[in-house]
Amino acid sequence: MPGKNQHVVPHKDGWAVKGEGNKRATSVHDTQKQATKSATEIAKNQSSEAVIHRPDGRIRDKNSYGNDPFPPKG
């Protein structure tokens, strides 16, 4: 069973990684790049997605690490 998708979102102290539906951040990082790396590692371990947001909150990118029979092309 896949784990929670991991979202990289703006945070008052930089960028945060949050599991989908969680109120609290899993981790907080100085840069979006650091947060993305952390979210990617968690998503790979949980066979879920890393969802990267822009500073305004809109989704910038998604990377799936699950067992999706129809993965996104790109």
N, CA, C and O atoms as a CHARMM CRD file, in Angstrom:
* protein
*
  296
    1    1 MET  N      0.83700  -1.17300   0.00000 PROA 1      0.00000
    2    1 MET  CA     0.00000   0.00000   0.00000 PROA 1      0.00000
    3    1 MET  C      0.88400   1.24000   0.00000 PROA 1      0.00000
    4    1 MET  O      1.78900   1.35400   0.82600 PROA 1      0.00000
    5    2 PRO  N      0.62800   2.17800  -0.92700 PROA 2      0.00000
    6    2 PRO  CA     1.47300   3.36600  -1.00200 PROA 2      0.00000
    7    2 PRO  C      1.30900   4.25400   0.23000 PROA 2      0.00000
    8    2 PRO  O      0.26300   4.26800   0.87900 PROA 2      0.00000
    9    3 GLY  N      2.38300   4.99900   0.53200 PROA 3      0.00000
   10    3 GLY  CA     2.34500   5.94100   1.64400 PROA 3      0.00000
   11    3 GLY  C      1.73000   7.26300   1.21400 PROA 3      0.00000
   12    3 GLY  O      1.18600   7.39100   0.11700 PROA 3      0.00000
   13    4 LYS  N      1.83000   8.23700   2.10100 PROA 4      0.00000
   14    4 LYS  CA     1.29200   9.56600   1.82200 PROA 4      0.00000
   15    4 LYS  C      2.17300  10.29800   0.82500 PROA 4      0.00000
   16    4 LYS  O      3.39900  10.19200   0.86800 PROA 4      0.00000
   17    5 ASN  N      1.53300  11.04600  -0.08000 PROA 5      0.00000
   18    5 ASN  CA     2.29900  11.91000  -0.96200 PROA 5      0.00000
   19    5 ASN  C      3.00100  12.96600  -0.12700 PROA 5      0.00000
   20    5 ASN  O      2.46600  13.42400   0.88300 PROA 5      0.00000
   21    6 GLN  N      4.19600  13.35000  -0.54500 PROA 6      0.00000
   22    6 GLN  CA     5.00600  14.33000   0.17400 PROA 6      0.00000
   23    6 GLN  C      4.98000  15.65100  -0.59200 PROA 6      0.00000
   24    6 GLN  O      5.31100  15.69900  -1.77700 PROA 6      0.00000
   25    7 HSD  N      4.58500  16.71300   0.09200 PROA 7      0.00000
   26    7 HSD  CA     4.46400  18.02400  -0.53100 PROA 7      0.00000
   27    7 HSD  C      5.59000  18.93700  -0.06100 PROA 7      0.00000
   28    7 HSD  O      5.87600  19.01700   1.13400 PROA 7      0.00000
   29    8 VAL  N      6.23100  19.62700  -1.01000 PROA 8      0.00000
   30    8 VAL  CA     7.22600  20.64700  -0.70400 PROA 8      0.00000
   31    8 VAL  C      6.50000  21.97900  -0.79400 PROA 8      0.00000
   32    8 VAL  O      6.05500  22.38300  -1.86900 PROA 8      0.00000
   33    9 VAL  N      6.38300  22.66000   0.34000 PROA 9      0.00000
   34    9 VAL  CA     5.57600  23.87800   0.42300 PROA 9      0.00000
   35    9 VAL  C      6.36600  25.01000   1.07500 PROA 9      0.00000
   36    9 VAL  O      7.28800  24.76400   1.85300 PROA 9      0.00000
   37   10 PRO  N      5.99300  26.27100   0.74900 PROA 10     0.00000
   38   10 PRO  CA     6.64600  27.40400   1.41200 PROA 10     0.00000
   39   10 PRO  C      6.39100  27.35400   2.91900 PROA 10     0.00000
   40   10 PRO  O      5.33300  26.91700   3.37100 PROA 10     0.00000
   41   11 HSD  N      7.37500  27.80500   3.67600 PROA 11     0.00000
   42   11 HSD  CA     7.30300  27.79400   5.14500 PROA 11     0.00000
   43   11 HSD  C      7.93800  29.08900   5.64400 PROA 11     0.00000
   44   11 HSD  O      8.80000  29.65100   4.96800 PROA 11     0.00000
   45   12 LYS  N      7.53100  29.56300   6.80100 PROA 12     0.00000
   46   12 LYS  CA     8.07800  30.82700   7.31500 PROA 12     0.00000
   47   12 LYS  C      9.59800  30.77800   7.47900 PROA 12     0.00000
   48   12 LYS  O     10.25600  31.81800   7.44500 PROA 12     0.00000
   49   13 ASP  N     10.15600  29.59200   7.65400 PROA 13     0.00000
   50   13 ASP  CA    11.60200  29.43800   7.80800 PROA 13     0.00000
   51   13 ASP  C     12.27700  28.88700   6.55200 PROA 13     0.00000
   52   13 ASP  O     13.40800  28.40700   6.62700 PROA 13     0.00000
   53   14 GLY  N     11.61300  28.94600   5.41300 PROA 14     0.00000
   54   14 GLY  CA    12.18700  28.44800   4.15800 PROA 14     0.00000
   55   14 GLY  C     11.18500  27.58300   3.41700 PROA 14     0.00000
   56   14 GLY  O     10.18100  28.07900   2.90500 PROA 14     0.00000
   57   15 TRP  N     11.46400  26.27800   3.36200 PROA 15     0.00000
   58   15 TRP  CA    10.61300  25.31700   2.66300 PROA 15     0.00000
   59   15 TRP  C     10.39200  24.11000   3.55400 PROA 15     0.00000
   60   15 TRP  O     11.30300  23.67400   4.25700 PROA 15     0.00000
   61   16 ALA  N      9.18700  23.57100   3.52400 PROA 16     0.00000
   62   16 ALA  CA     8.85300  22.42900   4.37200 PROA 16     0.00000
   63   16 ALA  C      8.42600  21.23300   3.53700 PROA 16     0.00000
   64   16 ALA  O      7.90300  21.37800   2.43200 PROA 16     0.00000
   65   17 VAL  N      8.65900  20.05400   4.08700 PROA 17     0.00000
   66   17 VAL  CA     8.13000  18.81000   3.53100 PROA 17     0.00000
   67   17 VAL  C      6.98500  18.40100   4.44900 PROA 17     0.00000
   68   17 VAL  O      7.15300  18.28300   5.66300 PROA 17     0.00000
   69   18 LYS  N      5.81000  18.18600   3.84200 PROA 18     0.00000
   70   18 LYS  CA     4.63300  17.78000   4.62300 PROA 18     0.00000
   71   18 LYS  C      4.00500  16.56000   3.97700 PROA 18     0.00000
   72   18 LYS  O      3.82300  16.51400   2.76000 PROA 18     0.00000
   73   19 GLY  N      3.67900  15.58200   4.78800 PROA 19     0.00000
   74   19 GLY  CA     2.91400  14.44700   4.30100 PROA 19     0.00000
   75   19 GLY  C      1.49200  14.91000   4.01200 PROA 19     0.00000
   76   19 GLY  O      0.94300  15.72800   4.75100 PROA 19     0.00000
   77   20 GLU  N      0.90000  14.40200   2.95600 PROA 20     0.00000
   78   20 GLU  CA    -0.45100  14.81700   2.56500 PROA 20     0.00000
   79   20 GLU  C     -1.42500  14.64600   3.72900 PROA 20     0.00000
   80   20 GLU  O     -1.51500  13.57100   4.32100 PROA 20     0.00000
   81   21 GLY  N     -2.14700  15.71100   4.04800 PROA 21     0.00000
   82   21 GLY  CA    -3.12800  15.68400   5.11600 PROA 21     0.00000
   83   21 GLY  C     -2.56400  16.01700   6.48700 PROA 21     0.00000
   84   21 GLY  O     -3.32200  16.20300   7.43900 PROA 21     0.00000
   85   22 ASN  N     -1.24700  16.09500   6.59900 PROA 22     0.00000
   86   22 ASN  CA    -0.62800  16.42900   7.89400 PROA 22     0.00000
   87   22 ASN  C     -0.67100  17.93100   8.13900 PROA 22     0.00000
   88   22 ASN  O     -0.53000  18.72800   7.21200 PROA 22     0.00000
   89   23 LYS  N     -0.87000  18.30600   9.40600 PROA 23     0.00000
   90   23 LYS  CA    -0.84400  19.72200   9.77400 PROA 23     0.00000
   91   23 LYS  C      0.58200  20.20000  10.01400 PROA 23     0.00000
   92   23 LYS  O      0.91800  21.34900   9.72900 PROA 23     0.00000
   93   24 ARG  N      1.41700  19.30800  10.54100 PROA 24     0.00000
   94   24 ARG  CA     2.79300  19.67000  10.87100 PROA 24     0.00000
   95   24 ARG  C      3.75700  19.21000   9.79000 PROA 24     0.00000
   96   24 ARG  O      3.53300  18.20900   9.11000 PROA 24     0.00000
   97   25 ALA  N      4.83700  19.97300   9.65200 PROA 25     0.00000
   98   25 ALA  CA     5.87400  19.63800   8.67300 PROA 25     0.00000
   99   25 ALA  C      6.68100  18.43500   9.15000 PROA 25     0.00000
  100   25 ALA  O      6.94900  18.29200  10.34300 PROA 25     0.00000
  101   26 THR  N      7.06000  17.58600   8.22700 PROA 26     0.00000
  102   26 THR  CA     7.95700  16.47500   8.50600 PROA 26     0.00000
  103   26 THR  C      9.36700  17.02400   8.72200 PROA 26     0.00000
  104   26 THR  O     10.08900  16.58700   9.61900 PROA 26     0.00000
  105   27 SER  N      9.74900  18.00200   7.87400 PROA 27     0.00000
  106   27 SER  CA    11.05400  18.64500   8.00000 PROA 27     0.00000
  107   27 SER  C     10.98100  20.03400   7.37600 PROA 27     0.00000
  108   27 SER  O     10.12300  20.30900   6.53700 PROA 27     0.00000
  109   28 VAL  N     11.90400  20.91100   7.80400 PROA 28     0.00000
  110   28 VAL  CA    11.98700  22.28100   7.28600 PROA 28     0.00000
  111   28 VAL  C     13.40600  22.50200   6.78600 PROA 28     0.00000
  112   28 VAL  O     14.37400  22.09500   7.42900 PROA 28     0.00000
  113   29 HSD  N     13.52100  23.15900   5.61700 PROA 29     0.00000
  114   29 HSD  CA    14.81900  23.35200   4.96300 PROA 29     0.00000
  115   29 HSD  C     14.98700  24.80900   4.53900 PROA 29     0.00000
  116   29 HSD  O     14.01000  25.53800   4.36600 PROA 29     0.00000
  117   30 ASP  N     16.24300  25.21600   4.37600 PROA 30     0.00000
  118   30 ASP  CA    16.53800  26.58700   3.95600 PROA 30     0.00000
  119   30 ASP  C     16.14500  26.83400   2.50200 PROA 30     0.00000
  120   30 ASP  O     15.69300  27.92400   2.15100 PROA 30     0.00000
  121   31 THR  N     16.31900  25.81000   1.65500 PROA 31     0.00000
  122   31 THR  CA    16.04400  25.99000   0.22800 PROA 31     0.00000
  123   31 THR  C     15.02100  24.98200  -0.27900 PROA 31     0.00000
  124   31 THR  O     14.81000  23.92800   0.31900 PROA 31     0.00000
  125   32 GLN  N     14.39400  25.33300  -1.39500 PROA 32     0.00000
  126   32 GLN  CA    13.43700  24.42700  -2.02300 PROA 32     0.00000
  127   32 GLN  C     14.16300  23.17800  -2.52400 PROA 32     0.00000
  128   32 GLN  O     13.60900  22.08000  -2.48100 PROA 32     0.00000
  129   33 LYS  N     15.38000  23.34000  -2.99200 PROA 33     0.00000
  130   33 LYS  CA    16.15200  22.21200  -3.50300 PROA 33     0.00000
  131   33 LYS  C     16.39400  21.17200  -2.40800 PROA 33     0.00000
  132   33 LYS  O     16.25300  19.97200  -2.64600 PROA 33     0.00000
  133   34 GLN  N     16.76000  21.63400  -1.20300 PROA 34     0.00000
  134   34 GLN  CA    16.98000  20.71000  -0.08300 PROA 34     0.00000
  135   34 GLN  C     15.68100  19.99700   0.29000 PROA 34     0.00000
  136   34 GLN  O     15.67400  18.78900   0.52800 PROA 34     0.00000
  137   35 ALA  N     14.58500  20.75200   0.34000 PROA 35     0.00000
  138   35 ALA  CA    13.28700  20.17100   0.69500 PROA 35     0.00000
  139   35 ALA  C     12.85200  19.14900  -0.35700 PROA 35     0.00000
  140   35 ALA  O     12.30700  18.09800  -0.02000 PROA 35     0.00000
  141   36 THR  N     13.09400  19.45800  -1.62000 PROA 36     0.00000
  142   36 THR  CA    12.72700  18.54400  -2.70800 PROA 36     0.00000
  143   36 THR  C     13.49600  17.23500  -2.59500 PROA 36     0.00000
  144   36 THR  O     12.93400  16.16000  -2.80000 PROA 36     0.00000
  145   37 LYS  N     14.78300  17.32700  -2.27100 PROA 37     0.00000
  146   37 LYS  CA    15.59900  16.11900  -2.11200 PROA 37     0.00000
  147   37 LYS  C     15.04300  15.24800  -0.98600 PROA 37     0.00000
  148   37 LYS  O     14.93000  14.03100  -1.13400 PROA 37     0.00000
  149   38 SER  N     14.70000  15.87300   0.13100 PROA 38     0.00000
  150   38 SER  CA    14.14400  15.13900   1.26900 PROA 38     0.00000
  151   38 SER  C     12.80100  14.49500   0.91300 PROA 38     0.00000
  152   38 SER  O     12.57000  13.32300   1.21000 PROA 38     0.00000
  153   39 ALA  N     11.91800  15.27000   0.27600 PROA 39     0.00000
  154   39 ALA  CA    10.59500  14.75200  -0.10700 PROA 39     0.00000
  155   39 ALA  C     10.73400  13.59000  -1.08500 PROA 39     0.00000
  156   39 ALA  O      9.97700  12.62200  -1.01100 PROA 39     0.00000
  157   40 THR  N     11.69300  13.68200  -1.99600 PROA 40     0.00000
  158   40 THR  CA    11.91400  12.62000  -2.97700 PROA 40     0.00000
  159   40 THR  C     12.35300  11.32700  -2.29400 PROA 40     0.00000
  160   40 THR  O     11.87700  10.24800  -2.64500 PROA 40     0.00000
  161   41 GLU  N     13.25400  11.43100  -1.32600 PROA 41     0.00000
  162   41 GLU  CA    13.71300  10.23900  -0.60000 PROA 41     0.00000
  163   41 GLU  C     12.55400   9.57500   0.14100 PROA 41     0.00000
  164   41 GLU  O     12.41500   8.35200   0.11700 PROA 41     0.00000
  165   42 ILE  N     11.72200  10.38700   0.79900 PROA 42     0.00000
  166   42 ILE  CA    10.58500   9.83700   1.53400 PROA 42     0.00000
  167   42 ILE  C      9.59600   9.18700   0.56500 PROA 42     0.00000
  168   42 ILE  O      9.10900   8.08400   0.81600 PROA 42     0.00000
  169   43 ALA  N      9.30100   9.87600  -0.54700 PROA 43     0.00000
  170   43 ALA  CA     8.35000   9.35000  -1.53000 PROA 43     0.00000
  171   43 ALA  C      8.84100   8.02800  -2.12100 PROA 43     0.00000
  172   43 ALA  O      8.04900   7.10800  -2.32700 PROA 43     0.00000
  173   44 LYS  N     10.13300   7.93100  -2.39100 PROA 44     0.00000
  174   44 LYS  CA    10.68800   6.67500  -2.91900 PROA 44     0.00000
  175   44 LYS  C     10.52500   5.55400  -1.89300 PROA 44     0.00000
  176   44 LYS  O     10.14300   4.43900  -2.24800 PROA 44     0.00000
  177   45 ASN  N     10.81100   5.84400  -0.63300 PROA 45     0.00000
  178   45 ASN  CA    10.68900   4.82700   0.42400 PROA 45     0.00000
  179   45 ASN  C      9.25000   4.38300   0.62600 PROA 45     0.00000
  180   45 ASN  O      8.99900   3.23100   0.98000 PROA 45     0.00000
  181   46 GLN  N      8.29700   5.29400   0.40300 PROA 46     0.00000
  182   46 GLN  CA     6.88800   4.99300   0.64200 PROA 46     0.00000
  183   46 GLN  C      6.11700   4.64800  -0.63300 PROA 46     0.00000
  184   46 GLN  O      4.90800   4.41900  -0.58100 PROA 46     0.00000
  185   47 SER  N      6.80300   4.60800  -1.77300 PROA 47     0.00000
  186   47 SER  CA     6.14700   4.36100  -3.06800 PROA 47     0.00000
  187   47 SER  C      4.97800   5.32700  -3.27200 PROA 47     0.00000
  188   47 SER  O      3.85600   4.91500  -3.56700 PROA 47     0.00000
  189   48 SER  N      5.26700   6.61700  -3.10900 PROA 48     0.00000
  190   48 SER  CA     4.23500   7.64300  -3.27100 PROA 48     0.00000
  191   48 SER  C      4.73500   8.72700  -4.22000 PROA 48     0.00000
  192   48 SER  O      5.62900   8.47200  -5.02700 PROA 48     0.00000
  193   49 GLU  N      4.17600   9.92500  -4.13600 PROA 49     0.00000
  194   49 GLU  CA     4.56700  11.02700  -5.01000 PROA 49     0.00000
  195   49 GLU  C      5.22000  12.14800  -4.22200 PROA 49     0.00000
  196   49 GLU  O      4.89600  12.38200  -3.05800 PROA 49     0.00000
  197   50 ALA  N      6.14800  12.84000  -4.87600 PROA 50     0.00000
  198   50 ALA  CA     6.69300  14.09200  -4.35800 PROA 50     0.00000
  199   50 ALA  C      6.01700  15.20000  -5.16900 PROA 50     0.00000
  200   50 ALA  O      6.11300  15.22200  -6.39600 PROA 50     0.00000
  201   51 VAL  N      5.34000  16.11000  -4.48500 PROA 51     0.00000
  202   51 VAL  CA     4.61100  17.19500  -5.13700 PROA 51     0.00000
  203   51 VAL  C      5.30300  18.50000  -4.75100 PROA 51     0.00000
  204   51 VAL  O      5.32400  18.87800  -3.58000 PROA 51     0.00000
  205   52 ILE  N      5.86900  19.18600  -5.74600 PROA 52     0.00000
  206   52 ILE  CA     6.63000  20.40100  -5.50400 PROA 52     0.00000
  207   52 ILE  C      5.74700  21.61300  -5.80700 PROA 52     0.00000
  208   52 ILE  O      5.17800  21.72200  -6.89300 PROA 52     0.00000
  209   53 HSD  N      5.64100  22.52000  -4.83100 PROA 53     0.00000
  210   53 HSD  CA     4.81100  23.71500  -4.99200 PROA 53     0.00000
  211   53 HSD  C      5.67000  24.94300  -5.27200 PROA 53     0.00000
  212   53 HSD  O      6.84800  24.98200  -4.91900 PROA 53     0.00000
  213   54 ARG  N      5.07300  25.93700  -5.90700 PROA 54     0.00000
  214   54 ARG  CA     5.71900  27.23200  -6.13300 PROA 54     0.00000
  215   54 ARG  C      5.57600  28.08000  -4.87100 PROA 54     0.00000
  216   54 ARG  O      4.80800  27.72100  -3.97800 PROA 54     0.00000
  217   55 PRO  N      6.29400  29.19000  -4.77800 PROA 55     0.00000
  218   55 PRO  CA     6.15700  30.06500  -3.60100 PROA 55     0.00000
  219   55 PRO  C      4.72000  30.54200  -3.36500 PROA 55     0.00000
  220   55 PRO  O      4.34200  30.81800  -2.22600 PROA 55     0.00000
  221   56 ASP  N      3.91300  30.64200  -4.43500 PROA 56     0.00000
  222   56 ASP  CA     2.52000  31.08300  -4.27300 PROA 56     0.00000
  223   56 ASP  C      1.57100  29.92700  -3.93800 PROA 56     0.00000
  224   56 ASP  O      0.36200  30.12400  -3.81500 PROA 56     0.00000
  225   57 GLY  N      2.13200  28.71200  -3.79100 PROA 57     0.00000
  226   57 GLY  CA     1.32800  27.55800  -3.40300 PROA 57     0.00000
  227   57 GLY  C      0.85500  26.68100  -4.55200 PROA 57     0.00000
  228   57 GLY  O      0.42800  25.54700  -4.33100 PROA 57     0.00000
  229   58 ARG  N      0.92600  27.20000  -5.79400 PROA 58     0.00000
  230   58 ARG  CA     0.50900  26.37400  -6.93500 PROA 58     0.00000
  231   58 ARG  C      1.50200  25.23300  -7.15600 PROA 58     0.00000
  232   58 ARG  O      2.68200  25.35200  -6.82700 PROA 58     0.00000
  233   59 ILE  N      1.01000  24.13100  -7.71600 PROA 59     0.00000
  234   59 ILE  CA     1.87700  22.97900  -7.97800 PROA 59     0.00000
  235   59 ILE  C      2.79200  23.27700  -9.15700 PROA 59     0.00000
  236   59 ILE  O      2.33700  23.70200 -10.21900 PROA 59     0.00000
  237   60 ARG  N      4.07600  23.05000  -8.96000 PROA 60     0.00000
  238   60 ARG  CA     5.07800  23.26400  -9.99900 PROA 60     0.00000
  239   60 ARG  C      5.42000  21.96300 -10.71100 PROA 60     0.00000
  240   60 ARG  O      5.61500  21.93700 -11.92600 PROA 60     0.00000
  241   61 ASP  N      5.49100  20.87300  -9.93000 PROA 61     0.00000
  242   61 ASP  CA     5.96600  19.60700 -10.49100 PROA 61     0.00000
  243   61 ASP  C      5.50900  18.45300  -9.61000 PROA 61     0.00000
  244   61 ASP  O      5.27900  18.62300  -8.41300 PROA 61     0.00000
  245   62 LYS  N      5.38000  17.27600 -10.21700 PROA 62     0.00000
  246   62 LYS  CA     5.04900  16.04900  -9.48700 PROA 62     0.00000
  247   62 LYS  C      5.95000  14.94400  -9.99200 PROA 62     0.00000
  248   62 LYS  O      6.20600  14.83700 -11.19100 PROA 62     0.00000
  249   63 ASN  N      6.42600  14.12900  -9.08100 PROA 63     0.00000
  250   63 ASN  CA     7.21700  12.96200  -9.44000 PROA 63     0.00000
  251   63 ASN  C      6.66000  11.75600  -8.70800 PROA 63     0.00000
  252   63 ASN  O      6.56600  11.74800  -7.48100 PROA 63     0.00000
  253   64 SER  N      6.29000  10.73500  -9.47400 PROA 64     0.00000
  254   64 SER  CA     5.69100   9.54300  -8.88500 PROA 64     0.00000
  255   64 SER  C      6.74600   8.45800  -8.70000 PROA 64     0.00000
  256   64 SER  O      7.52900   8.17000  -9.60600 PROA 64     0.00000
  257   65 TYR  N      6.75200   7.86500  -7.50900 PROA 65     0.00000
  258   65 TYR  CA     7.68200   6.77900  -7.20600 PROA 65     0.00000
  259   65 TYR  C      6.93300   5.52200  -6.79600 PROA 65     0.00000
  260   65 TYR  O      7.51000   4.61800  -6.19100 PROA 65     0.00000
  261   66 GLY  N      5.64500   5.46400  -7.12600 PROA 66     0.00000
  262   66 GLY  CA     4.82100   4.31600  -6.78600 PROA 66     0.00000
  263   66 GLY  C      4.83700   3.28700  -7.88400 PROA 66     0.00000
  264   66 GLY  O      5.62800   3.36500  -8.82400 PROA 66     0.00000
  265   67 ASN  N      3.97100   2.33900  -7.75600 PROA 67     0.00000
  266   67 ASN  CA     3.83800   1.28300  -8.75500 PROA 67     0.00000
  267   67 ASN  C      2.69500   1.59800  -9.69600 PROA 67     0.00000
  268   67 ASN  O      1.80000   0.77600  -9.89400 PROA 67     0.00000
  269   68 ASP  N      2.72100   2.78500 -10.27600 PROA 68     0.00000
  270   68 ASP  CA     1.66700   3.24500 -11.17300 PROA 68     0.00000
  271   68 ASP  C      1.80300   2.54600 -12.52900 PROA 68     0.00000
  272   68 ASP  O      2.84000   2.67500 -13.18000 PROA 68     0.00000
  273   69 PRO  N      0.77600   1.80900 -12.96500 PROA 69     0.00000
  274   69 PRO  CA     0.87700   1.13100 -14.26600 PROA 69     0.00000
  275   69 PRO  C      0.85400   2.11400 -15.43600 PROA 69     0.00000
  276   69 PRO  O      1.21900   1.74600 -16.55300 PROA 69     0.00000
  277   70 PHE  N      0.43100   3.36100 -15.20000 PROA 70     0.00000
  278   70 PHE  CA     0.39000   4.38100 -16.24300 PROA 70     0.00000
  279   70 PHE  C      1.10800   5.63600 -15.74500 PROA 70     0.00000
  280   70 PHE  O      0.46400   6.65400 -15.49300 PROA 70     0.00000
  281   71 PRO  N      2.44300   5.57300 -15.60000 PROA 71     0.00000
  282   71 PRO  CA     3.16000   6.73600 -15.06300 PROA 71     0.00000
  283   71 PRO  C      3.07900   7.92800 -16.01400 PROA 71     0.00000
  284   71 PRO  O      2.90800   7.74600 -17.21900 PROA 71     0.00000
  285   72 PRO  N      3.20000   9.14700 -15.48200 PROA 72     0.00000
  286   72 PRO  CA     3.15000  10.32600 -16.34800 PROA 72     0.00000
  287   72 PRO  C      4.32500  10.32500 -17.32000 PROA 72     0.00000
  288   72 PRO  O      5.41900   9.86800 -16.98600 PROA 72     0.00000
  289   73 LYS  N      4.09400  10.83400 -18.50700 PROA 73     0.00000
  290   73 LYS  CA     5.16000  10.90300 -19.51500 PROA 73     0.00000
  291   73 LYS  C      5.89300  12.22000 -19.33200 PROA 73     0.00000
  292   73 LYS  O      5.29500  13.23600 -18.97800 PROA 73     0.00000
  293   74 GLY  N      7.18600  12.19000 -19.57600 PROA 74     0.00000
  294   74 GLY  CA     7.92500  13.44400 -19.47300 PROA 74     0.00000
  295   74 GLY  C      9.27800  13.27500 -19.11000 PROA 74     0.00000
  296   74 GLY  O     10.01200  14.25600 -18.98900 PROA 74     0.00000
